[in-house]
C-alpha cells in the first residue's frame, strides 16, 4: 500500500487545475438545479397547506443527503435518475399514532394532489417517492424526490439553528437534533406510539459535522457555516476542496461499478473522506491524502468491520457488510483501485498516459471536455499575454516571464 505521495510544484499546479475543472463538470446544471428547487418548494407548500390533512401538525420540509451537503453529482448517462432526499417533519402527531400512521398520513396527503398522485411511486421502506420523469425536458436528467416522514421536537427549528451556530460540538450536542423516523421493517411499526422508541436518524447533525470537517486548518468556520437548515442551500460554483474531492470519489465509484447494488454507498464515502481530510488547500493533495487515509478510519472489532456514524456512535454504516460480504469486497476493490489511480497519475510520464488514466477513472467524455477546456484557456491566456512562467517553469497566469503568443501548433500542455 502507498503511504505517502510526493508532488512537485508543477505536478500540484497541473493536476489540481485539471481535477478542479473536471469536478466542476460533475455539478448539475443551473436549469436542473432550478427544477429540483421548484419541485422541493412546491411539495413543501402542498404538504403544509392551510386547511389540509397535515395542517394542524406543523409540517416542514427540509433537505438531507448529498443535495444538502453540496456533494451531489450528475449521473453518468443522460436520462438516468438523480436522487434527492427530503425530510417531512411533523412537530406534533396524534396521541395514538404509530409509525404506520405517520407514514400513511403523509402518503394520503400526497395522493390528494392530482399531480403527485400520478408520479407517486410504490411505497418504500421509509420514504414516499415522487418520480419526475415524463415532465422533465429530454435534454436534462430525470430525478426523484424521496420524502422521509418523521416526528421532531416542537422547538426543533430553534434547536437546529442553535446547533448550527456552534463551532465545537460533542456527540451529545449532535443528538439534540436527531429525528424519529418511520421504518416498515421495525417490528413495532404498527404498534408503538412512543416516538422515543422509534428508529433514530440525524441527517442535520451529520450536516453540521460535515461543515466542521471542511473547516480543518481554516481560521474562519463561518465561511462554511449555514444559519439554518430548512431552506435548500444555495448552489455554489465555488465548493470547498472537500466537497470537490467527494464528488470525484463518487464519480470514480460510479464508473467502476456501473450501477452495481454492492457499490460503496455515499454516506460511507463521505464519512471516511471527511475524517481523512486534513485541511489541504489544493485538490490534488487533498484527493491523494484522502485516498491514502480512508482505510485508516475503519475499525475492526471482533471480526466485524465498523464505520461509525460520527454523530451517533451506536450506528455502524457498514452494518450490512457482515450479511452481504460482497459489499465489503466491493469497497476494498474500489479503495485499491483509487490507490492505484493515484500512483499512476503521479508517475505519468506524458499527457497521453495521464489522459488515459483519468479517462478510465472518471469517464472518457468528461475527461476530453476537461482537456479541451484547459487547452482553450491556455490559448486565450497566451493571446491576451497573460500566460506566464514562474521561476520554476510552471505555466499559469502568474509568474515573471511572459509566454509569447504564436501562430503555429506546437507541443504545449493539453494541446
N, C-alpha and C positions, 0 to 999 in steps of 0.2 A: 504493500500500500504506500502511496506517496505521502510524505509527511509535511513537506514544505515546498512552496513554489517560489522561485526567484525570478523576478521580472526586470528586464532592463527598462530604462525610462521610455525608450522608443516603443517597446512592446506594450507597456502600460498605456501610453497615449493612443497607440493604434488600435489595440484590442478594446479598450474602453469606449472609444468612439464607435467602433463597429457594433459592439453589444448593446450600447445605449440606443442607437438608431434602430437596430433590429427589435429591441424590446418595445420601442415606441410603436412599431408596426403591429404589435400584438394587441394594442388597445382597440376597443370597439370605436366605431366612427361617431361623430357628433350626432348624426341622424339616428343611429341605433341607440345612442345614449338617451336622446330625447324621447324616443319611442318607449323605452323602458320606464323613464321617469313619468311620462304621461300615464302609462298603464298603472304604475305604482300609486300615483296620486288619485287616479280615478277609483281604484279598488278601495283605497283608504277612505275616500269620501263616501262611497256607497255603503261600506260596512258600518260606518259611524253615522249615517244619515239620520237626522232628527225624525223621530216617529217610527223608525224601523224596528225590526225584531231585536236588535242588539243595542238600541239607543240608550237604554237605562243601565247598561253595563260598562259605560265609559270606555269605549273601544278606541284603540290607536294602532296604526300600522308602523312598524319600524323595519329597517333593512338589517340583514345579517349576512354572514358569509363573505365571499370574495368581492362582491359589489360594494359592500360596506368597508372592507379592508383596503380597497384600491388595488387588488391583485387579480382582477378579472381579466381573462384573455379571450380573444375571439376563437371560435372553433377552427380546426384545420381546413375543413371543407365548407364552402359556401352552402348555406341551406341547412347545416346541422344546428341542433338546438343549443341555445345558451341558457344556462340555469341561473335564475335569480331567486335568492332566498329572502323571504319576508316573515316577520313575526306579527301575528294578530293578538294584541294584548287586551285581555279583559281585566279591568281593575276591580270588578265585582262579579260574582256569579250567584246563581240560585243556591240556596242553602243546601239542598239535597242533590245538587248537580254532581255527577261523576265526570270522569274524563270523556266518556262516551257522549254525555250530554253537551259538554262544551264544544266538542268536535262537531256534533250534529247541528248545533245552533249556528255555528259559522257556516257550515255547508248549506243549511237551509236558507240562510240569508243570501248566499251567492246564487242559489237556484231561483231566487225571486227575480233576478235580473234576466231578461231575455238574452242579453249579450253574454253574460257569464255562464248561463245555463248551457249555451251552445258550445262553449270552449272549455267547460269543466271536465277534467279527466276523471278516471276511476279513482275513488278514494284511496289514498295512500296510508301507510302505517301511521304516520304522524301528521301529514300535511294534506291540504287540498291543493290541487294543481290546475292552473289555468294555462291552456295551450294557445299561444299567439302564433299562428302559422298561416292560415289562409288569408288573414288580413294584413300580413306583413309584405312589403314590396319584395318582388322576386330577387331584386339586386342586393337585399340585405339578409342577414341571418334570421332564422326563426328563434323564438325564445319562449320560455315558460316561467311562470311565477309559482314557486312553492310557498304556500301560505301556512304557517305553523300556528295553530291556536294555542294559547297559553293563558295562565292566570298570574297576575302580578300584584304587588302591594299597591294600596290606594294612593300612596305618595310616591309611586315608582319613578315618575319623571324627575322629581326633585332629587331623589336618591341617586339616580343615574348621573344627573348633572353635577352633583357634589363629587361623585366618584371621578368623573371625567376632568374635574378641575384640579385633582391631586397630582403631585409629581412623584410620590413614593407610596406604594401600596403593598400590603401583605395579603395572603390568601383570604383571610377573614374579611378584609375590606372588599375584595372582589366578590365574595359570597353574598354581599348585601344586594347585588344587582342580579342575582340568579332568578330565573323564571321557572315556573312549574308547567310542564308540557303534557300533552296528551300522547299516549303511546298504545296502539292497539295490541301490542304484544305483552303489555303489562297484565299479569294475572288478575289484578284488581280493577281493570279498565272499566268494567260495568258496575262496580260496587262501591269503590272507595270515594267518599265525598270530602275527605280532609286533604287539602292541597299539599300540606306538608309531607304527605306520604306518596305524592306523585313523583314521577321522574323529574329530576332537576337538570336544567341546562343553563348555560351562562354565555350566550353569544356577545353580550355587550361588555361583560367583564373581560372576555377574551380580546375584544376590540381595543379596550384600554390598555391591556397588557401589550398588545402588538404595537400600539403607538409608542409605548415606553421603550420597546426594543429598537425602534427606529431612531431613538434619541441617544443611543450609546455613543459616547465620545463627543456629543454635541453640547454646547453651552446653554442653548435655549430650548427647553422642552415645548414651549408654546408654539414654536414653528410648526410642530406636527400635531398639536392637540386640537380637539373639537370641543365646543362649549356644550353641545347636546347631541343626543343620538337619534332622535326621531326623524329629522329630515335626511334624505339621501345626501351623502357627502358630495361636494362639488367635484365635477370631473376635472382633474388637474392633469395638464400635459406634463408638468414637471413633478413627477413622482419621486419619492425618495429612492436612494440606492437599494435599500432592502426590498421595497415593493418591486422594483425592476428585476432584481435577482430572482425573486419568487416567480414572477411572470415567466422568466426564461426557464426556470426549473420545471414549471408546469407544462410549458410547450415541449421541452425535451421529453418529458414523460408521455405526453400525448402522441408524439412522433414514434417513440419506442414501442408503445403498446397498442396503438391503433384501435382504441375502444375496448380493450380487454377489461372485464369486470374485476380482475385481480390487480389492476394497476394501482400504484400508491395513491391514496386519497389526498385531497388538497389540504385538509386540516393537519395531516401528518407532515407534509412537505413544508407548510407554512410554519408550524411549530418548531421543527428541527432547524429550519433555516434561520428563523428569528433568534433561536438560542445560540446558534453557531456564529451569527453575525457579530463582529467586533467593532462596529462603527467605522469601517473603511469608507473613505470618501469617493473612491473611484470604483466603477462597477466591475472591472476585471479582477481587482484584488479581492473585492467582496465576494464575487462569484467563486473564485478559486478557494478562498478560505472557508466559505460556507460548505462547498462540496467536500472539502477535506475534513471539516469539523462536524458534519451532521451525524456521522456514525458514533461519535463520542458522546452524543446527547441521549443515546439509547441505553436503558438499563436492562439487566437480565437478573431476575430473582427466581430462584428455584426452577430454573429452566424456562421461565416464562419471560418473553420479551415485553418490556414496558416502555411506553412513550406517554408520560404523564401529561394530562391537561394542566397547563401552568396555572389555571385559576380554580382547579378542583383536583387535588392530588389523589382523590379516590377514583378518578376516571382514567382509564387506560385507552388511549386512542388506537392501540394495537390489540385490543381485546379479541378481535376476530381472527388474529393470526394463528392462534393455537388450534382452533377448529377448522381453519382453512389455511393450511401451510402454504398453499400456492400464493397467498398474499404476501407472506414473509419472503418467499423465494423471489417474487416479482420485485419487491422493494430492494433487495440486495443486488438483484440483476441491474436495476436502474442506477443504484449508487455506484456499482462497479463501472457501469457504462459512463457515468459522469466523470469519474476519476480518470478513466482512460481518455475521455474527450479533453479534459483539462491538460493532461500530459501532452497530448498530440498537438493541441493548438499552441502551446508554449514552445514546443520543439519544431513547429512547422518551419521548413526551410524557404518556402516561397509562397506567393499568393495563391497559386493553384492548389497546393496542398491544404492551405488554410481554408480556402473556399469549399473544398471537398469535405473537410471535417465539419465545418459549420453547417453545410447543406445537409449532411447526414443527421446532424443533431437537431436541427430546427426546421428543416424543410427547404427544398430547392428554390421554390418561388420566392419566399420571403428573404432568403439569402441573396439571391441575384438582385432583387429590388434594393436591398441594402447596399450592395456593392455599387449598383448603378447610382444611387443617391449620393454616395460618397464621391464617386467619380465626377458627378455634376457639381458637387460642392467644391471640389478641388479646382475644377476648370473655372468656375465663377470667381474663386478667390485669386487665381492666377491672373485672370483677365483684369480684375479690379486692382491688382497689385497688392493684395492683402495676404498673399501666401508667403510665409516667411520660414526661414530655417534658423533654429536656435544654435547655441554653441555646440550642442552635442548631436547636431544633424537631424533633429526632429522637425518634420514639416507640419506646420499648423498656421493659425492666423496670428501667432505671436512669435517673437524672436528678433534677431538683429539683422539677418541677411534676407533681403527681398529676393524671392524666386521670380525670375523674369518670365513674362508671357512669351509663348512661342506659337507658331502656326503649323507645327508638324506633330505627328503622333509618335510618342516615344514610349518609354517603359516606366512611366510614373506609376506610383502606387494606385492600385484598383482600376487602372485603365488598360 
